[in-house]
Amino acid sequence: MSRDRVTLTVPCRAEYAKTVRMTAAALVGRAGATYDDLDDVRIAAEEVFVYACDHADQDSELAMVFDLDDEGVDIQVRLEGAARSLDEDVERRTAYATFILQSVSDHFELSSDLDGSYLKVTKRFLQEPDDAEA
């Protein structure tokens, strides 16, 4: 499989979390990931979505970019809009999302440049041993 880029743009509303989760699962399933990897990516994609929505205007859209190949997937989202004031519930969800993302991904990064802030998660797929090697 060549390196493919898929961009999913969704409104920043909770009812789209399932769409994000299912799209991520379908993409990595196509890439030949193991069930455990697929599950990790599905969880990571939803947590990226929740994290980004908690830090964006309610009326904004999120463009989630999936870069994938046989070795893994990168999920990146630009944190759009003016950051909401972080109340206690949002801070708790952010801490929980960060913990989950660090647990299910190989790399978790928040970065900023002149174009804005980004959240990026990388998951490398486990390689199943060939039957001849087992």
KESE-313030 format. One record per atom (N, C-alpha, C, O): residue number from 1; x, y, z. Coordinates in steps of 0.02 Angstrom, whole numbers. Layout:
# residues N
NUM; X; Y; Z;
...
//
This chain:
# residues 134
1; 42; -59; 0;
1; 0; 0; 0;
1; 44; 62; 0;
1; 92; 67; 39;
2; 28; 108; -43;
2; 64; 172; -43;
2; 41; 214; 16;
2; -8; 196; 50;
3; 74; 268; 28;
3; 53; 314; 81;
3; -8; 352; 56;
3; -3; 389; 7;
4; -64; 343; 89;
4; -126; 376; 70;
4; -144; 429; 121;
4; -131; 420; 181;
5; -174; 483; 98;
5; -199; 536; 142;
5; -274; 541; 132;
5; -299; 549; 76;
6; -310; 537; 188;
6; -383; 544; 187;
6; -400; 599; 236;
6; -378; 598; 294;
7; -441; 647; 214;
7; -462; 701; 258;
7; -537; 694; 270;
7; -576; 690; 223;
8; -555; 694; 333;
8; -625; 690; 353;
8; -642; 756; 388;
8; -613; 773; 438;
9; -691; 792; 359;
9; -712; 855; 388;
9; -781; 846; 418;
9; -828; 827; 384;
10; -786; 859; 483;
10; -849; 850; 519;
10; -863; 910; 564;
10; -817; 943; 587;
11; -927; 923; 577;
11; -944; 975; 625;
11; -918; 956; 694;
11; -913; 897; 712;
12; -901; 1005; 732;
12; -874; 995; 799;
12; -931; 985; 849;
12; -943; 1026; 893;
13; -965; 928; 842;
13; -1021; 911; 886;
13; -1016; 837; 905;
13; -995; 795; 865;
14; -1036; 823; 966;
14; -1028; 756; 995;
14; -1058; 701; 952;
14; -1032; 645; 951;
15; -1113; 714; 917;
15; -1145; 661; 878;
15; -1103; 636; 820;
15; -1120; 586; 789;
16; -1048; 670; 804;
16; -1004; 648; 750;
16; -946; 605; 775;
16; -905; 583; 734;
17; -942; 594; 839;
17; -888; 552; 866;
17; -890; 482; 837;
17; -838; 453; 820;
18; -950; 453; 830;
18; -956; 386; 802;
18; -934; 384; 729;
18; -903; 336; 708;
19; -949; 436; 691;
19; -927; 440; 622;
19; -851; 439; 617;
19; -822; 404; 576;
20; -819; 477; 660;
20; -746; 480; 662;
20; -718; 411; 680;
20; -671; 387; 648;
21; -745; 381; 732;
21; -722; 316; 756;
21; -729; 262; 702;
21; -682; 224; 690;
22; -786; 260; 668;
22; -798; 209; 618;
22; -755; 221; 555;
22; -732; 173; 523;
23; -745; 284; 537;
23; -702; 299; 480;
23; -631; 277; 493;
23; -599; 248; 450;
24; -606; 291; 552;
24; -538; 271; 570;
24; -531; 195; 567;
24; -482; 169; 541;
25; -580; 159; 593;
25; -578; 86; 592;
25; -578; 60; 521;
25; -540; 14; 505;
26; -619; 88; 478;
26; -622; 66; 408;
26; -556; 79; 373;
26; -533; 38; 334;
27; -525; 136; 386;
27; -462; 153; 353;
27; -406; 106; 373;
27; -370; 81; 330;
28; -398; 94; 438;
28; -342; 52; 459;
28; -356; -22; 445;
28; -309; -61; 437;
29; -419; -41; 442;
29; -435; -109; 422;
29; -413; -122; 351;
29; -389; -177; 335;
30; -421; -73; 308;
30; -399; -77; 239;
30; -323; -81; 234;
30; -296; -111; 187;
31; -288; -53; 283;
31; -215; -53; 283;
31; -186; -118; 310;
31; -125; -126; 311;
32; -228; -163; 332;
32; -204; -228; 356;
32; -181; -228; 428;
32; -140; -270; 447;
33; -206; -184; 468;
33; -188; -181; 539;
33; -217; -241; 576;
33; -267; -270; 556;
34; -185; -259; 631;
34; -212; -312; 674;
34; -273; -285; 710;
34; -286; -225; 710;
35; -312; -330; 740;
35; -372; -309; 777;
35; -353; -261; 834;
35; -387; -212; 845;
36; -299; -276; 870;
36; -278; -233; 925;
36; -259; -164; 901;
36; -276; -113; 932;
37; -223; -161; 844;
37; -205; -96; 815;
37; -267; -58; 794;
37; -273; 2; 806;
38; -312; -93; 762;
38; -375; -62; 739;
38; -412; -32; 798;
38; -437; 24; 794;
39; -416; -69; 852;
39; -451; -45; 912;
39; -417; 16; 941;
39; -450; 64; 961;
40; -350; 15; 944;
40; -313; 73; 970;
40; -325; 135; 927;
40; -335; 190; 954;
41; -324; 127; 861;
41; -335; 184; 816;
41; -406; 210; 822;
41; -417; 270; 821;
42; -453; 165; 828;
42; -523; 185; 836;
42; -531; 228; 899;
42; -565; 280; 898;
43; -502; 206; 953;
43; -504; 244; 1016;
43; -468; 310; 1009;
43; -493; 362; 1030;
44; -408; 308; 979;
44; -369; 369; 971;
44; -405; 421; 929;
44; -406; 480; 946;
45; -436; 400; 874;
45; -472; 447; 831;
45; -529; 482; 869;
45; -538; 542; 861;
46; -565; 444; 908;
46; -619; 475; 947;
46; -592; 524; 999;
46; -620; 578; 1009;
47; -538; 506; 1032;
47; -509; 550; 1083;
47; -480; 613; 1051;
47; -485; 667; 1080;
48; -449; 607; 992;
48; -426; 666; 956;
48; -484; 712; 941;
48; -480; 773; 950;
49; -539; 683; 918;
49; -600; 721; 903;
49; -626; 757; 965;
49; -640; 817; 962;
50; -632; 722; 1020;
50; -657; 751; 1082;
50; -611; 807; 1106;
50; -634; 861; 1125;
51; -546; 794; 1105;
51; -496; 844; 1126;
51; -503; 907; 1084;
51; -507; 962; 1110;
52; -505; 898; 1018;
52; -508; 956; 972;
52; -573; 994; 981;
52; -574; 1056; 979;
53; -628; 959; 990;
53; -693; 992; 999;
53; -695; 1032; 1064;
53; -724; 1086; 1067;
54; -664; 1006; 1115;
54; -663; 1041; 1179;
54; -622; 1106; 1176;
54; -629; 1149; 1219;
55; -579; 1112; 1126;
55; -535; 1170; 1120;
55; -552; 1213; 1059;
55; -511; 1253; 1037;
56; -612; 1206; 1033;
56; -633; 1243; 973;
56; -701; 1276; 984;
56; -737; 1259; 1030;
57; -716; 1323; 941;
57; -783; 1353; 941;
57; -834; 1299; 927;
57; -821; 1253; 888;
58; -892; 1304; 958;
58; -944; 1254; 948;
58; -968; 1250; 876;
58; -990; 1197; 854;
59; -965; 1303; 839;
59; -990; 1304; 771;
59; -936; 1288; 719;
59; -949; 1293; 659;
60; -877; 1269; 741;
60; -823; 1256; 693;
60; -827; 1185; 665;
60; -865; 1143; 690;
61; -787; 1173; 614;
61; -780; 1107; 586;
61; -709; 1084; 598;
61; -662; 1124; 603;
62; -702; 1019; 603;
62; -635; 989; 611;
62; -617; 952; 548;
62; -657; 914; 521;
63; -557; 963; 525;
63; -530; 925; 469;
63; -479; 877; 498;
63; -423; 897; 515;
64; -497; 814; 503;
64; -453; 763; 529;
64; -417; 731; 470;
64; -449; 706; 424;
65; -351; 731; 473;
65; -311; 704; 419;
65; -281; 638; 441;
65; -248; 634; 493;
66; -294; 586; 402;
66; -267; 519; 414;
66; -215; 505; 360;
66; -232; 501; 301;
67; -152; 497; 379;
67; -99; 476; 333;
67; -83; 404; 352;
67; -60; 391; 407;
68; -95; 358; 305;
68; -84; 288; 323;
68; -49; 249; 268;
68; -53; 265; 209;
69; -15; 196; 291;
69; 16; 147; 247;
69; 18; 81; 285;
69; -13; 75; 338;
70; 54; 32; 259;
70; 56; -34; 291;
70; 89; -33; 360;
70; 79; -79; 399;
71; 128; 18; 374;
71; 165; 20; 437;
71; 129; 57; 493;
71; 146; 47; 551;
72; 80; 99; 476;
72; 46; 135; 529;
72; 4; 193; 503;
72; -6; 200; 443;
73; -19; 233; 549;
73; -62; 290; 533;
73; -43; 350; 576;
73; -27; 343; 635;
74; -46; 408; 546;
74; -41; 471; 581;
74; -109; 504; 577;
74; -140; 507; 524;
75; -134; 529; 633;
75; -196; 567; 634;
75; -179; 637; 658;
75; -149; 646; 711;
76; -197; 686; 618;
76; -182; 755; 635;
76; -244; 798; 628;
76; -283; 789; 581;
77; -252; 844; 674;
77; -307; 892; 670;
77; -281; 960; 690;
77; -243; 967; 738;
78; -302; 1009; 652;
78; -286; 1078; 670;
78; -338; 1100; 721;
78; -398; 1090; 711;
79; -315; 1130; 775;
79; -360; 1153; 827;
79; -388; 1220; 805;
79; -355; 1272; 811;
80; -449; 1219; 778;
80; -481; 1277; 747;
80; -514; 1323; 797;
80; -528; 1303; 854;
81; -526; 1384; 775;
81; -567; 1431; 814;
81; -534; 1456; 876;
81; -478; 1435; 894;
82; -568; 1500; 909;
82; -544; 1526; 972;
82; -554; 1474; 1026;
82; -608; 1444; 1031;
83; -504; 1463; 1066;
83; -510; 1413; 1119;
83; -564; 1434; 1169;
83; -568; 1492; 1190;
84; -604; 1385; 1186;
84; -656; 1398; 1237;
84; -622; 1407; 1304;
84; -567; 1381; 1316;
85; -655; 1443; 1348;
85; -628; 1446; 1416;
85; -635; 1376; 1445;
85; -688; 1345; 1441;
86; -582; 1353; 1474;
86; -581; 1284; 1498;
86; -610; 1281; 1568;
86; -576; 1298; 1617;
87; -672; 1258; 1572;
87; -702; 1248; 1638;
87; -676; 1182; 1667;
87; -638; 1146; 1634;
88; -697; 1166; 1726;
88; -672; 1107; 1760;
88; -687; 1043; 1722;
88; -645; 998; 1720;
89; -747; 1038; 1694;
89; -765; 977; 1655;
89; -721; 969; 1594;
89; -699; 914; 1579;
90; -709; 1024; 1558;
90; -667; 1021; 1498;
90; -596; 1003; 1517;
90; -564; 963; 1483;
91; -570; 1032; 1570;
91; -502; 1015; 1593;
91; -497; 941; 1611;
91; -447; 909; 1597;
92; -548; 914; 1643;
92; -549; 843; 1661;
92; -551; 800; 1599;
92; -514; 750; 1594;
93; -593; 818; 1550;
93; -596; 780; 1487;
93; -531; 784; 1448;
93; -509; 735; 1418;
94; -499; 843; 1450;
94; -435; 851; 1415;
94; -381; 807; 1447;
94; -343; 775; 1412;
95; -379; 806; 1513;
95; -330; 764; 1548;
95; -343; 690; 1532;
95; -296; 652; 1521;
96; -406; 670; 1532;
96; -424; 601; 1517;
96; -406; 584; 1445;
96; -377; 531; 1432;
97; -422; 628; 1398;
97; -406; 616; 1327;
97; -331; 610; 1317;
97; -308; 567; 1280;
98; -293; 653; 1350;
98; -220; 651; 1345;
98; -193; 584; 1371;
98; -150; 554; 1340;
99; -218; 562; 1427;
99; -198; 497; 1456;
99; -213; 440; 1407;
99; -171; 397; 1395;
100; -273; 440; 1380;
100; -293; 387; 1333;
100; -249; 389; 1271;
100; -225; 337; 1249;
101; -239; 449; 1243;
101; -198; 455; 1182;
101; -127; 431; 1193;
101; -98; 399; 1150;
102; -99; 446; 1251;
102; -32; 423; 1266;
102; -30; 347; 1275;
102; 21; 316; 1263;
103; -86; 319; 1297;
103; -89; 246; 1308;
103; -97; 206; 1244;
103; -68; 152; 1238;
104; -136; 231; 1197;
104; -152; 191; 1137;
104; -111; 209; 1076;
104; -117; 176; 1024;
105; -70; 261; 1080;
105; -30; 281; 1022;
105; 44; 273; 1037;
105; 65; 267; 1095;
106; 83; 274; 983;
106; 156; 271; 991;
106; 186; 340; 999;
106; 241; 348; 1027;
107; 151; 391; 976;
107; 175; 459; 981;
107; 115; 506; 985;
107; 68; 500; 946;
108; 117; 552; 1033;
108; 65; 602; 1043;
108; 99; 669; 1047;
108; 145; 679; 1087;
109; 75; 717; 1006;
109; 110; 781; 1003;
109; 60; 839; 994;
109; 14; 836; 953;
110; 71; 891; 1034;
110; 37; 955; 1024;
110; 90; 1003; 999;
110; 143; 1009; 1029;
111; 75; 1038; 945;
111; 125; 1084; 918;
111; 91; 1147; 891;
111; 30; 1148; 880;
112; 130; 1199; 882;
112; 105; 1262; 855;
112; 155; 1288; 804;
112; 215; 1278; 811;
113; 128; 1322; 753;
113; 170; 1358; 706;
113; 132; 1421; 687;
113; 83; 1439; 719;
114; 155; 1454; 636;
114; 122; 1517; 616;
114; 50; 1507; 592;
114; 11; 1554; 594;
115; 33; 1447; 570;
115; -34; 1433; 546;
115; -82; 1411; 601;
115; -143; 1407; 589;
116; -58; 1398; 661;
116; -102; 1378; 715;
116; -74; 1322; 757;
116; -14; 1307; 755;
117; -118; 1290; 795;
117; -100; 1235; 838;
117; -125; 1169; 809;
117; -177; 1167; 776;
118; -88; 1116; 822;
118; -104; 1050; 795;
118; -98; 996; 848;
118; -59; 1002; 895;
119; -138; 945; 840;
119; -133; 885; 880;
119; -119; 828; 832;
119; -154; 820; 782;
120; -67; 790; 846;
120; -48; 734; 802;
120; -36; 672; 844;
120; -3; 674; 896;
121; -63; 617; 819;
121; -55; 552; 851;
121; -28; 503; 799;
121; -52; 502; 742;
122; 20; 463; 818;
122; 49; 412; 774;
122; 40; 344; 805;
122; 53; 334; 864;
123; 16; 297; 765;
123; 10; 227; 786;
123; 45; 184; 734;
123; 25; 184; 676;
124; 96; 146; 755;
124; 130; 99; 712;
124; 96; 31; 721;
124; 79; 12; 777;
125; 86; -4; 666;
125; 53; -69; 669;
125; 102; -124; 688;
125; 159; -124; 666;
126; 78; -169; 730;
126; 118; -228; 747;
126; 121; -273; 685;
126; 71; -281; 650;
127; 177; -301; 673;
127; 184; -346; 616;
127; 169; -417; 639;
127; 202; -443; 684;
128; 120; -448; 609;
128; 103; -518; 624;
128; 158; -563; 597;
128; 179; -553; 539;
129; 183; -611; 636;
129; 234; -656; 609;
129; 204; -700; 554;
129; 147; -721; 559;
130; 244; -713; 503;
130; 222; -760; 451;
130; 216; -830; 482;
130; 250; -845; 531;
131; 174; -872; 453;
131; 167; -940; 478;
131; 232; -977; 475;
131; 246; -1020; 518;
132; 274; -962; 425;
132; 338; -996; 418;
132; 386; -977; 475;
132; 429; -1017; 493;
133; 378; -917; 502;
133; 422; -894; 556;
133; 398; -918; 624;
133; 438; -922; 670;
134; 335; -934; 631;
134; 306; -952; 695;
134; 326; -1021; 717;
134; 305; -1044; 771;
//
